[in-house]
Amino acid sequence: AKAKGVVIDTDRILELDRSARTMLAEIEATKAKKNAASDAIAKASPEERKALIEAMRVVDQASSGIEAQYAAIESALNDLLLRIPNPALDDVIVGTSDEDNTVLRTVGDIPEFDFEPQDHQTIGENLGIIDMKRAAKVSGARFVYYVGDGAMLELALVDLGLRIAMKHGFVPVTVPHLVNSKSMAAMGYLEHGGQDEIYYLQKDDLYLIGTSEQAIGPMHMNELLDPSVLPLRYVGVSPCYRRESGSAGKDTKGVIRVHQFTKVEMFGFCKAEDSVAEHEAILAIEEELLQALGLPYHVLNICTGDLGLPAAKKWDTEVWFPAQNRYREVTSTSNCTDFQGRRLNTRYRTEEGTEVIHTVNGTAFSGRPIAAILENFQNADGSVTIPEVLRSYMGGKTMIVKRT
């Protein structure tokens, strides 16, 4: 917890744990008394039965009071336990913020222009394929319409992400966009400020998902999986909804940080001994996608302080954005080891009994590659060259030109 910058009240946890154990012992002792009293009442004479029933009533009242106290203590204890983050793996760099993340490798050449490169919002608006002004009129700031070839580009990227993930054994799934509080808590997104980023429908006790991972993980909640089906790989397609409340004044221009975007998300359930390899496999798929698009990128090894609650290890891929003269995150992949599996109560059979499932996740596509394509493949006349791998999805077009 300290390595992740999370403060845990261990003294309070231990205090509540001791109290809960003591009360649980009292509850069990009371149950034993009630069972003994029931047996005695059944065997007692009519004269003795009245006194025994009165004694039973007194025990019942005392038991109800203890059980109410125990429930309150157990609730407070569980709340504190759920705030304990997943420990980082041993090879994760200890650091306090994103400044301590390190570059593992850099792939692709940064494009050179003989003109001043424009940012993706300017390009998209000039071409008539991005409309944020009308989206703001309809929904408020940080929403977007993709129009014409903008919409086709988004759908092409979704299709590409799906097909490459499916090639590697991921089963496509469309998911509910709303999940209940038990499911969201089990995935580890409500503690340490995470709840502030999520849209919540209080009347229904439902959360809008910020990634399809939050709906895929609970698919197998409270299940015992057969090891023969592992690894169990899904690729989800969904809109994602995020308040971005902690990002005031950050990335307010363009589509880098919007409240709703489409995402293709890979999610896997695997044996404990396989999660490291599964994590590496998802990163390889993310890189395969970026290389297919011809986007220059680097891979970041994320330090402990930037991991978040569920992840034990995490890699980000960041693509070069010419207008910003910097790399920006477009995909991410995390190994959550047994953290989510334990909270979901998802296990698998072993020769010795059962083990908690491990979970891994990673982005195949989100809205950000659209912005990266517009900036990296822009031309002096304002048009954008479509990456060759996407052309078959866009009716054979090679260029995006101004919509008329």
C-alpha angles and dihedrals in degrees: 000000000000091000089055092047092247120141114218122190096223094167091057091045092053092044092052091044092055091048092048092051092048092049093045089055089051091050091051091048090050091051089053090051091050092050091050091047091051090053091048092050091052090054098037127106118248090258093053096041096071093056092046092050090051090050089050091052091054091050090049092053092049091047092052091053093050093047091052091051091046092052091052093048093046090051092050091046094050091049090056093043092053089057093062107104127226107268114249117247116259095255095055115111113247108234141140105228146002089284088074094056114112133215113245097186142341121222130190135015123282108242120248120214130197087209136050106278116232126222118255096253092054091046093047095046093047089051092046093237099108121052115180096154094064090041088055090050091053103035110005133251122342098030126114143199115212106204133192110329088008090063091042090051091053092049091046091054091047090051093047092049091049095048096048092047090048090051087061094051102270114144113222117237135174111213142205110269091213124059131181124252094255091058095045092048091049090056090055102242104119103065129081097024096313091119090064090065096052129082109235128195101207096187091059099029089233132135127212108234120249090197132007087244086079090061099036097054094058091051087090099033112148091008132131107217126209108241090224090073093053132143089045108193127192132177113202129201119201148128111264125214124205132168093206085203091155092057102068110163092005121119092346091155122074132354100302093102114021133152095241130030140150118254139184108207130189117212129178139190113203146157117280093250092052103051096092091053092044090052091052090048092055091050089052090053091050090052091046089057094049092047091049088055092047094234119153111235147155132216119234125207103216119225125227095261092057099045100090126216104301104037124092092181132007140184125193126198114212124195125210115257109197096198091055093037090224145086118265130194115260103159137018137189129198137189106212093180109197096332098101094031091057093049091045091047090229113155140165133217122259133176088258095047125276137337132199112258120245120225132207131181141184142169120255094177139354132164095273097078087063089062091045093052093050092051100040097043099039120131132212092254091057096257123124126225111229113230108254094239091061099047097089088055090053100053095269094299116155098189140037109221134178112299112240 
